[in-house]
Amino acid sequence: MTPQLTQFGEEMSHLTGVRAIMKDIIETLRSGQGRQFINLSAGNPVILPEVEQLWRDCTHDLLNSPEYSEVVCRYGASQGYEPLIEAVINDFNQRYGLQLTQRNILITPGSQSLYFFAANTFGGFAANGEMKEIVLPLSPDYTGYGGISLAPEAVKAYRPSLDVDQANHRFKYRPDFDQLEVTDQTGLVLFSRPCNPTGNVLTGEEVQQIAGLAAVHGVPVFVDSAYAPPFPALNFTEMEPIFGDNIVHCMSLSKAGLPGERLGIAIGDAEIIHALECFQTNLCIHSSRYGQAIAARAIASGELARISETVIRSYYQGKFQVLEAALDAAMPQDVPWYLHLGQGAIFAWIWFDQLPCTDWQLYQQLKQRDVIVVPGNAFFPGIREDWAHTRQCIRISLTASDDEITAAMGHLAELVRELYQGQSLLSTAAAATV
Ligand code: PLP
């Protein structure tokens, strides 16, 4: 049967961004017939024993408590399971000196759904027919933002400025405040901090500046804090969450060991939270209560924040150091490759200036050498103009073993040397081309 799809059905029934590439990766792995690939594409966090034990302990505690049947055998409030909301309020009020109340918190089934609610509550077609834009102030950013709006043309991303350290083969994206516009046509602003895919962390001043631009027009700013402190605390540089009247601080439990339980948390203005809650009620009622109940325990005891800082952060920071050392040792000096500063998250991001092929071709050729990365093009949702940079980057997951990372960087270096052979590009590199 070929059912007739609506415009929204059409929109939502195909995969966007990395999900589409994952299909190719899974097929490659399946048809490998004994070939051993080094898979650096994974978005799934590593199962760390201490983290798994925390969730086992919380589950044990829940199973042995009279609360169990209330949690698992009953529907609950759409806003979220009360003990979890209480735990978040207490933790954040104490940690950051806030005055949050129940009305400031919403629990969602994963944070991806939270961005879907937000994108379609504040972005897309307004009641008067005008298009309200979903502004991504610094591209590249999370690939999932490409699929969150029922009106995908609403997503508008801005090119960044680049700080390039040519001698050391490092770079960093910064918001380009000369270009960035938040206007009456803007419905919401959204960015990840730390950033997937780049590992970038916008400074507190940059976040305040973006929030200030948005506040003038009464626009909410959603800060996707899936990798931020206090959990999973995947920041390798000092950073504090930023709160404010028009800032919605959005968290996820996925990188803290619970991706399967689908738990997101929004903290923000009561009116914004209420609108999102209604969307959620209409869509799916609420998140899994089992996940919420174990999260409540881990947050209230302080164990989640402690393990995040002492175990999760150091694990991935160590992986980034391995990758950096391997790249510096193996990559040719005279090729304009640039590793983004590793300030957080679970990925590394490399830009090859003036790459003699596309990122997709580079990905295909690396597969021939048994290494799987993610071509960077999927991480530029909302970029409307042609920009060569979108075809010059790759994302590498920090989820493989040290030996695999080192070996893979060796294969990458060989390929890159061949690709650029005969060209001495370093002198003409960088800022001029971006
Ligand atoms: N935001 C960012 C930046 C992510 O990297 C991810 C997942 O990888 C998500 C949101 C979605 O996470 P969740 O599992 O909470 O839906």
Residues whose N, C-alpha, C, O or C-beta is under 5 A from the ligand:
A	BS01	PLP	G110 S111 Q112 S113 Y142 S192 N196 D224 A226 S252 S254 L263 G264
